[in-house]
Amino acid sequence: MNILIVDDEPLSRSELSYLLKQNITVAKVTEAEGIKDALSILLTQKIDLIFLDISLNEENGFTLAKELKQLVNPPLVIFATAYDKYAIQAFDINAIDYVLKPFEQTRINQALKKANTALLNREQLHKEDNTAPKNTADFITLTADEKTAVIKTKDIVSATVESGLLTITTNANRNFVSHETLSWIKKQLDPQKFIQVHRSAIVCLEYIREIQPWFNHTFVLILTNNERVPVGRSFIKDLKQRLNM
């Protein structure tokens, strides 16, 4: 298990790191003192579990926890804090445990056992998803203004959402607008050919012509129809893997 500790107190990070390393399920422990450092690590390393403090100088651990939802395979979260008043809020965002300071070896081991079980369950579900037949289609239909358009999925260049409207662009530079959601179109498309690159955008891999650097160490994709699609920070790692960058 690869673990990231996010805590602004060096002594607290050191104590927790020591306790974690006593457990045989832990392969590597990395430390970050704030959200920016944590996001940088998450984009470059495979992290299975985060021990996350809530009070991070002027930052809040819940901010990072919500950012994690944008990741393709987000790590599990265990809150590790001196305050018990946030426990209900923590479990509302699907944290798997809530550990109070000062840390104890027995309690840390209990938390790691929960995490290991959750990771094994996730791995099993992933295997089942990969072996199950994909429910993707050669065509999709979109109805607007009492007209139904039939679109070949192989012709779709991108699908983007803005102001609650889904726009599908094809290689013939035709745009189809609908009130459907991005998650709806994602389920219709072959995951081997399409990739989500932003919380509001999906693109077809074969229609990516160029990748250019953009703001804050992110990228923008130039598609074959000259459309420009930004890549969200949390999607960079998956994009690089898919394109062998």
C-alpha positions as CSV (number, residue, x, y, z in Angstrom):
1,M,0.0,0.0,0.0
2,N,1.4,3.4,-1.0
3,I,0.4,6.1,1.5
4,L,0.4,9.9,1.5
5,I,0.3,11.8,4.7
6,V,-1.0,15.4,4.4
7,D,-0.4,17.4,7.6
8,D,1.2,20.8,8.2
9,E,2.9,19.7,11.4
10,P,6.3,18.0,10.8
11,L,6.3,16.2,14.1
12,S,2.8,14.8,13.5
13,R,3.8,13.6,10.0
14,S,6.9,12.0,11.4
15,E,5.0,10.2,14.2
16,L,2.4,8.9,11.9
17,S,4.9,7.8,9.3
18,Y,6.8,5.8,11.9
19,L,3.6,4.0,13.0
20,L,2.6,3.3,9.4
21,K,5.9,1.7,8.6
22,Q,5.5,-0.8,11.4
23,N,2.7,-2.4,9.4
24,I,3.7,-5.0,6.8
25,T,1.0,-3.9,4.4
26,V,2.6,-0.5,3.9
27,A,5.1,-0.3,1.0
28,K,5.8,3.4,0.9
29,V,5.0,6.5,2.9
30,T,5.2,10.0,1.3
31,E,4.6,13.3,3.1
32,A,3.0,16.6,2.1
33,E,2.4,19.7,4.2
34,G,-0.4,21.2,2.2
35,I,-2.9,20.7,-0.7
36,K,-0.6,22.0,-3.4
37,D,2.2,19.6,-2.5
38,A,-0.4,16.8,-2.2
39,L,-1.9,17.4,-5.6
40,S,1.6,17.5,-7.2
41,I,2.4,14.1,-5.6
42,L,-0.9,12.6,-6.7
43,L,-0.2,13.5,-10.3
44,T,3.2,11.8,-10.3
45,Q,2.9,8.9,-7.9
46,K,0.4,6.0,-7.4
47,I,-1.2,6.7,-4.0
48,D,-3.6,4.1,-2.5
49,L,-4.5,5.8,0.7
50,I,-4.3,9.4,2.2
51,F,-4.1,10.2,5.9
52,L,-5.5,13.7,5.8
53,D,-5.5,16.3,8.5
54,I,-8.4,18.8,8.4
55,S,-6.6,22.0,9.7
56,L,-3.8,22.7,7.3
57,N,-2.5,26.3,8.1
58,E,-5.0,28.4,6.2
59,E,-6.3,25.5,4.2
60,N,-8.9,22.8,4.9
61,G,-8.5,19.1,4.3
62,F,-12.0,18.8,3.1
63,T,-11.0,20.9,0.1
64,L,-8.5,18.3,-1.0
65,A,-10.9,15.5,-0.3
66,K,-13.4,17.0,-2.7
67,E,-10.7,17.5,-5.3
68,L,-9.9,13.8,-5.2
69,K,-13.3,13.0,-6.7
70,Q,-12.1,14.3,-10.0
71,L,-9.3,11.7,-10.2
72,V,-9.9,8.6,-12.4
73,N,-8.9,6.3,-9.6
74,P,-9.0,8.4,-6.4
75,P,-7.1,7.1,-3.3
76,L,-9.0,6.2,-0.2
77,V,-9.1,8.8,2.6
78,I,-8.6,8.5,6.3
79,F,-8.9,11.7,8.3
80,A,-6.2,12.0,10.9
81,T,-6.9,15.0,13.1
82,A,-7.0,16.4,16.7
83,Y,-10.7,17.3,16.4
84,D,-13.6,14.9,16.7
85,K,-16.3,17.4,15.7
86,Y,-15.8,16.8,12.0
87,A,-16.4,13.0,12.0
88,I,-19.9,13.1,10.5
89,Q,-18.8,15.5,7.8
90,A,-15.9,13.2,7.0
91,F,-18.0,10.1,6.6
92,D,-20.4,12.1,4.4
93,I,-17.7,12.4,1.8
94,N,-17.0,8.6,2.1
95,A,-13.9,8.7,4.3
96,I,-13.2,5.1,5.4
97,D,-12.0,6.0,8.9
98,Y,-11.4,8.9,11.3
99,V,-8.3,8.7,13.5
100,L,-7.7,11.1,16.4
101,K,-4.4,12.5,17.6
102,P,-2.3,11.5,19.5
103,F,-1.9,8.4,17.3
104,E,-1.6,4.9,18.7
105,Q,-0.2,1.8,16.9
106,T,-3.2,-0.3,17.5
107,R,-5.6,2.3,16.2
108,I,-3.5,2.9,13.1
109,N,-3.3,-0.8,12.4
110,Q,-7.1,-1.0,12.6
111,A,-7.4,1.8,10.1
112,L,-5.0,0.1,7.7
113,K,-7.0,-3.1,8.0
114,K,-10.1,-1.2,6.9
115,A,-8.2,0.4,4.0
116,N,-6.7,-2.9,2.8
117,T,-10.2,-4.5,2.8
118,A,-11.6,-1.6,0.8
119,L,-8.7,-1.7,-1.7
120,L,-9.2,-5.5,-2.2
121,N,-12.9,-4.9,-2.8
122,R,-12.2,-2.1,-5.3
123,E,-9.7,-4.3,-7.2
124,Q,-12.3,-7.1,-7.4
125,L,-14.9,-4.7,-8.8
126,H,-12.4,-3.4,-11.3
127,K,-11.7,-7.0,-12.5
128,E,-15.4,-7.7,-12.9
129,D,-15.9,-4.5,-14.8
130,N,-13.1,-5.4,-17.2
131,T,-14.4,-8.9,-17.8
132,A,-18.0,-7.9,-18.3
133,P,-19.2,-7.2,-21.8
134,K,-19.1,-3.5,-22.7
135,N,-22.4,-1.9,-23.3
136,T,-21.3,0.4,-25.9
137,A,-23.0,1.1,-29.2
138,D,-22.1,1.9,-32.8
139,F,-24.8,4.6,-32.8
140,I,-26.3,7.0,-30.3
141,T,-29.4,9.1,-30.7
142,L,-30.1,12.6,-29.4
143,T,-33.5,14.2,-29.5
144,A,-33.9,18.0,-29.5
145,D,-36.7,20.2,-30.8
146,E,-38.8,17.1,-31.7
147,K,-36.0,15.9,-34.0
148,T,-33.8,12.8,-33.3
149,A,-30.3,12.8,-34.6
150,V,-28.5,9.5,-35.2
151,I,-24.7,9.8,-34.6
152,K,-22.1,7.2,-35.3
153,T,-19.9,6.8,-32.3
154,K,-16.8,6.4,-34.5
155,D,-17.4,9.9,-35.8
156,I,-17.5,11.6,-32.4
157,V,-14.5,13.8,-31.7
158,S,-15.5,15.3,-28.4
159,A,-18.3,15.6,-25.9
160,T,-18.3,18.7,-23.6
161,V,-20.7,20.2,-21.1
162,E,-21.2,23.9,-20.5
163,S,-24.1,25.6,-18.7
164,G,-25.9,22.3,-18.3
165,L,-25.9,21.5,-22.0
166,L,-24.0,18.6,-23.6
167,T,-22.4,19.3,-27.0
168,I,-21.2,16.4,-29.2
169,T,-18.8,17.4,-32.0
170,T,-18.2,15.0,-34.9
171,N,-15.4,14.8,-37.4
172,A,-17.6,16.5,-40.0
173,N,-17.6,19.6,-37.7
174,R,-21.2,19.1,-36.8
175,N,-22.4,20.0,-33.3
176,F,-25.3,18.2,-31.6
177,V,-26.7,19.8,-28.4
178,S,-28.7,18.0,-25.8
179,H,-29.7,18.2,-22.1
180,E,-28.1,14.8,-21.5
181,T,-25.2,14.6,-19.0
182,L,-21.5,13.8,-19.6
183,S,-21.9,10.6,-17.5
184,W,-24.6,9.5,-19.9
185,I,-22.5,9.9,-23.0
186,K,-19.5,8.3,-21.3
187,K,-21.5,5.1,-20.8
188,Q,-22.3,5.0,-24.5
189,L,-18.7,5.2,-25.6
190,D,-15.9,2.6,-25.9
191,P,-13.5,3.3,-23.0
192,Q,-10.7,2.0,-25.1
193,K,-11.2,4.8,-27.7
194,F,-12.4,7.6,-25.5
195,I,-11.0,9.3,-22.5
196,Q,-12.3,11.9,-20.0
197,V,-9.7,14.7,-19.8
198,H,-11.7,17.2,-17.8
199,R,-14.7,17.1,-15.5
200,S,-16.7,18.6,-18.4
201,A,-15.0,17.0,-21.4
202,I,-14.4,13.6,-23.1
203,V,-12.4,13.2,-26.3
204,C,-11.6,10.5,-28.8
205,L,-8.0,9.5,-28.6
206,E,-7.5,9.1,-32.3
207,Y,-8.6,12.6,-32.9
208,I,-6.0,14.2,-30.7
209,R,-3.6,16.0,-33.0
210,E,-1.3,17.8,-30.6
211,I,-0.8,18.5,-26.8
212,Q,0.4,22.0,-25.8
213,P,1.4,23.3,-22.3
214,W,-1.2,25.5,-20.6
215,F,-1.7,27.4,-17.4
216,N,-0.5,26.0,-14.0
217,H,1.4,23.1,-15.5
218,T,-1.6,21.6,-17.3
219,F,-2.2,21.0,-21.0
220,V,-4.6,21.8,-23.7
221,L,-5.5,19.3,-26.5
222,I,-5.6,20.4,-30.1
223,L,-8.0,18.0,-31.9
224,T,-8.0,17.2,-35.6
225,N,-11.0,19.6,-36.1
226,N,-8.9,22.4,-34.4
227,E,-11.0,22.3,-31.3
228,R,-9.1,23.1,-28.1
229,V,-9.9,21.1,-25.0
230,P,-8.2,21.8,-21.6
231,V,-7.0,18.9,-19.6
232,G,-7.9,19.1,-15.9
233,R,-4.9,18.5,-13.5
234,S,-6.5,15.4,-12.0
235,F,-6.8,13.8,-15.5
236,I,-3.2,14.4,-16.6
237,K,-1.8,11.2,-15.2
238,D,-4.3,9.0,-16.9
239,L,-3.9,10.9,-20.2
240,K,-0.1,10.4,-20.1
241,Q,-0.5,6.7,-19.5
242,R,-3.0,6.3,-22.4
243,L,-0.7,8.2,-24.8
244,N,2.5,6.6,-23.5
245,M,3.9,10.0,-22.6
